[in-house]
Amino acid sequence: MSQPVQPPNQPQQPFGGQPVDGNPYAGQPGQPAPAAPTGTPYGQQPPAPTGNPFAGQQPGQGAPFGGGAPFAPAPPARNNVLLGVLVALGAAVVAGILYGVIAGSIEREVGYAAVGVGFLVGFASSKIGGSNPAVIGAAAVFSIGAVYLGQLVGISMVLADLAQIPFSEVIGDHFGTVTEAWSQEADFMTYLFLALGAIAAVGGAKKAG
């Protein structure tokens, strides 16, 4: 508690030295008056809390309880070669069928679709298996197979439409006829689409890595 402030022009104490009007600091006869207390009665006080329990820590200090700074979680590993190859195979089958449905519906092949098949296979496999050369090579090979599968599906759809028979019957009972028709119809563009699929697979793998 701080010292009370004396009012201005306070009457002087009488020479008798007795307390006047309840003044506790009035001196006794022949004795000097006691010194007024200085400073706060509670001593040195710590700074008021600011709401941040870690305020005042120097850079580099560890967290409380000696635990140190928390570590960021490690990113998931992407170097599973076998899983990447399996993903490339699955993506090639799905993309090849979709490519064949598109080609059979419009009765022609589209170069952009072949590029999309290869890119999808390469991107998906490398996203899981990493940029391992084995994964990229498998993606390129499977992309060629995916484009070839799509070409066979497209030819089967056209033959099924011409012969007025179910598509499943063409694939199941006349698959040899389908492959023979592919050999007869294959030209420069047919092989170019196969190559575009492989090139796009490599590009998709590098994009994912």
C-alpha positions as CSV (number, residue, x, y, z in Angstrom):
1,M,0.0,0.0,0.0
2,S,1.4,3.4,-1.0
3,Q,2.0,6.3,1.5
4,P,-1.0,8.7,1.9
5,V,-0.5,12.1,0.4
6,Q,-0.2,14.9,2.9
7,P,-2.6,17.8,2.2
8,P,-0.9,21.1,1.3
9,N,-0.2,23.7,4.0
10,Q,-0.6,21.1,6.8
11,P,-0.3,22.7,10.2
12,Q,3.0,22.2,11.9
13,Q,3.3,19.9,14.8
14,P,3.5,21.6,18.2
15,F,6.8,21.7,20.1
16,G,5.5,19.1,22.5
17,G,6.1,16.4,19.9
18,Q,2.7,14.7,20.6
19,P,0.6,13.3,17.8
20,V,-1.6,15.9,16.3
21,D,-5.0,14.9,14.9
22,G,-4.1,11.3,14.6
23,N,-0.8,11.8,12.6
24,P,1.0,8.5,13.1
25,Y,4.3,9.9,12.0
26,A,4.5,12.7,14.5
27,G,7.7,12.3,16.5
28,Q,8.1,11.8,20.2
29,P,9.9,14.4,22.3
30,G,13.6,14.4,21.6
31,Q,13.2,11.7,18.9
32,P,13.4,12.1,15.1
33,A,10.3,11.3,13.2
34,P,10.3,7.9,11.5
35,A,11.1,7.8,7.8
36,A,8.1,7.2,5.5
37,P,8.1,3.8,3.8
38,T,9.4,3.8,0.3
39,G,8.7,1.5,-2.6
40,T,5.9,-1.0,-2.9
41,P,5.2,-3.2,0.1
42,Y,5.2,-6.3,-2.0
43,G,8.7,-6.0,-3.4
44,Q,9.7,-6.8,-7.0
45,Q,6.6,-8.1,-8.9
46,P,6.8,-10.2,-12.0
47,P,5.4,-8.8,-15.2
48,A,1.7,-9.3,-15.7
49,P,0.7,-12.2,-17.9
50,T,0.1,-11.4,-21.5
51,G,-2.0,-14.5,-22.4
52,N,0.9,-16.2,-24.2
53,P,2.3,-19.0,-22.0
54,F,5.5,-19.1,-24.1
55,A,6.2,-15.4,-24.0
56,G,9.7,-14.4,-23.2
57,Q,11.3,-17.6,-24.6
58,Q,14.4,-17.0,-26.7
59,P,14.5,-18.3,-30.3
60,G,15.7,-21.9,-30.2
61,Q,14.4,-22.7,-26.8
62,G,12.5,-25.9,-26.6
63,A,8.9,-26.3,-25.7
64,P,7.9,-26.6,-22.0
65,F,8.4,-29.9,-20.1
66,G,11.7,-30.5,-22.0
67,G,9.8,-32.0,-25.0
68,G,11.6,-29.9,-27.6
69,A,9.9,-28.4,-30.7
70,P,7.4,-30.8,-32.3
71,F,8.5,-32.4,-35.5
72,A,6.4,-32.2,-38.7
73,P,5.0,-35.5,-39.9
74,A,7.1,-37.2,-42.5
75,P,5.5,-37.3,-46.0
76,P,4.3,-40.8,-47.0
77,A,6.8,-42.9,-48.9
78,R,6.3,-43.1,-52.6
79,N,8.9,-45.6,-53.6
80,N,6.9,-48.8,-53.7
81,V,7.9,-50.2,-57.1
82,L,5.6,-53.2,-57.1
83,L,2.5,-51.2,-56.1
84,G,3.4,-48.6,-58.8
85,V,3.6,-51.3,-61.4
86,L,0.2,-52.7,-60.3
87,V,-1.4,-49.3,-60.5
88,A,0.0,-48.8,-64.0
89,L,-1.5,-52.1,-65.1
90,G,-4.9,-51.3,-63.6
91,A,-4.9,-47.8,-65.0
92,A,-4.0,-49.2,-68.4
93,V,-6.9,-51.6,-68.5
94,V,-9.4,-49.0,-67.5
95,A,-8.0,-46.3,-69.8
96,G,-7.8,-48.7,-72.7
97,I,-11.4,-49.7,-72.4
98,L,-12.5,-46.1,-72.3
99,Y,-10.4,-45.3,-75.3
100,G,-11.9,-48.2,-77.2
101,V,-15.5,-47.1,-76.3
102,I,-14.7,-43.6,-77.6
103,A,-13.1,-44.9,-80.8
104,G,-15.9,-47.4,-81.4
105,S,-18.6,-44.8,-80.8
106,I,-17.2,-42.3,-83.4
107,E,-15.7,-45.1,-85.5
108,R,-12.3,-43.5,-85.7
109,E,-9.3,-43.0,-83.5
110,V,-8.3,-39.8,-81.9
111,G,-4.7,-38.9,-81.2
112,Y,-5.6,-36.8,-78.1
113,A,-7.3,-39.8,-76.6
114,A,-4.2,-41.9,-77.0
115,V,-2.1,-39.2,-75.4
116,G,-4.6,-39.0,-72.5
117,V,-4.4,-42.8,-72.0
118,G,-0.6,-42.7,-71.7
119,F,-0.5,-39.7,-69.5
120,L,-3.1,-41.2,-67.1
121,V,-1.2,-44.4,-66.8
122,G,2.2,-42.7,-66.2
123,F,0.8,-40.2,-63.8
124,A,-1.1,-42.7,-61.6
125,S,1.8,-45.2,-61.4
126,S,4.4,-42.6,-60.6
127,K,2.1,-40.9,-58.0
128,I,2.1,-44.2,-56.1
129,G,5.4,-45.8,-57.0
130,G,7.6,-42.7,-57.3
131,S,10.0,-41.9,-60.1
132,N,11.7,-45.3,-60.1
133,P,12.8,-46.2,-63.7
134,A,11.1,-49.6,-63.4
135,V,7.8,-47.9,-62.7
136,I,8.2,-45.4,-65.6
137,G,9.2,-48.2,-68.0
138,A,6.2,-50.4,-66.9
139,A,3.9,-47.4,-67.4
140,A,5.2,-46.8,-71.0
141,V,4.8,-50.5,-71.9
142,F,1.4,-50.8,-70.4
143,S,0.3,-47.6,-72.2
144,I,1.2,-49.2,-75.5
145,G,-0.9,-52.1,-74.5
146,A,-3.8,-49.8,-73.3
147,V,-3.9,-48.1,-76.7
148,Y,-3.8,-51.5,-78.5
149,L,-6.6,-52.8,-76.3
150,G,-8.6,-49.7,-77.1
151,Q,-8.1,-50.2,-80.8
152,L,-9.4,-53.8,-80.5
153,V,-12.4,-52.7,-78.4
154,G,-13.2,-50.1,-81.1
155,I,-13.0,-52.6,-83.9
156,S,-15.1,-55.0,-82.0
157,M,-17.8,-52.4,-81.5
158,V,-17.8,-51.6,-85.2
159,L,-18.0,-55.3,-86.2
160,A,-20.8,-55.9,-83.7
161,D,-22.7,-53.1,-85.2
162,L,-22.2,-54.3,-88.8
163,A,-23.0,-58.0,-88.0
164,Q,-25.9,-57.0,-85.7
165,I,-24.6,-59.3,-82.9
166,P,-23.8,-58.6,-79.3
167,F,-20.4,-57.0,-78.5
168,S,-19.7,-59.8,-76.0
169,E,-20.1,-62.4,-78.7
170,V,-17.6,-60.6,-80.9
171,I,-15.0,-60.5,-78.1
172,G,-15.7,-64.0,-76.9
173,D,-16.2,-66.0,-80.1
174,H,-14.6,-64.0,-82.8
175,F,-11.6,-62.5,-81.2
176,G,-9.3,-63.9,-83.9
177,T,-11.4,-62.1,-86.5
178,V,-10.9,-58.8,-84.5
179,T,-7.1,-59.2,-84.4
180,E,-7.0,-60.0,-88.1
181,A,-9.1,-56.9,-88.9
182,W,-6.7,-54.8,-86.8
183,S,-3.7,-56.2,-88.8
184,Q,-5.4,-55.4,-92.1
185,E,-6.4,-51.9,-91.0
186,A,-3.2,-50.9,-89.3
187,D,-1.3,-48.1,-90.9
188,F,1.2,-45.4,-90.0
189,M,-1.3,-43.6,-87.8
190,T,-2.1,-46.8,-85.9
191,Y,1.5,-47.2,-84.8
192,L,1.9,-43.5,-84.2
193,F,-0.9,-43.7,-81.6
194,L,0.8,-46.5,-79.9
195,A,4.0,-44.5,-79.7
196,L,2.1,-41.4,-78.5
197,G,0.7,-43.4,-75.6
198,A,4.2,-44.5,-74.5
199,I,5.7,-41.0,-74.8
200,A,2.7,-39.5,-72.8
201,A,3.2,-42.1,-70.1
202,V,6.8,-40.9,-69.5
203,G,5.6,-37.3,-69.5
204,G,2.9,-38.1,-67.0
205,A,5.3,-40.0,-64.7
206,K,7.7,-37.0,-64.7
207,K,4.8,-34.7,-64.0
208,A,3.8,-36.7,-61.0
209,G,7.3,-37.0,-59.7
